[in-house]
Amino acid sequence: MNKYETTFILEPGLEEARINEQVEKVSQWVKDLGGEVLEVQRWGKRRLAYEIGRRRDGIYTLVLYQGPGAIVKELERRLKLDETVLRTLTVMHVPPELTKGVDPEVAAAAAAAAGDDGDE
């Protein structure tokens, strides 16, 4: 099973009880879909880089979980159907110890060797 990080942004006007309810709902969805929640980070209210639906702020939450690959698509589908969620982003979790000490030149050479040099 792979580890994934899903970050979602909630509407800024939600009360604390409603925010907790949303986070618990997402955690329960992960469990219902056969995954395991490893960590929940509540980043709080932050300014968005650009307006989303005339909103300048959002409440950020990151959920780190592990589970089968099919869990990601279903979780994102459910989040997009929820009207209080402004945006979602899911990526595979890369442990910090694997990214430390990576030389940018070596990374660029590896990407070029793999044929992923960005020319499209």
Summary of the structure (lengths in Angstrom):
residues: 120
radius of gyration: 17.0
end to end distance: 32.5
largest distance: 50.4
contacts: 295
relative contact order: 0.25
helix: 36%
strand: 39%
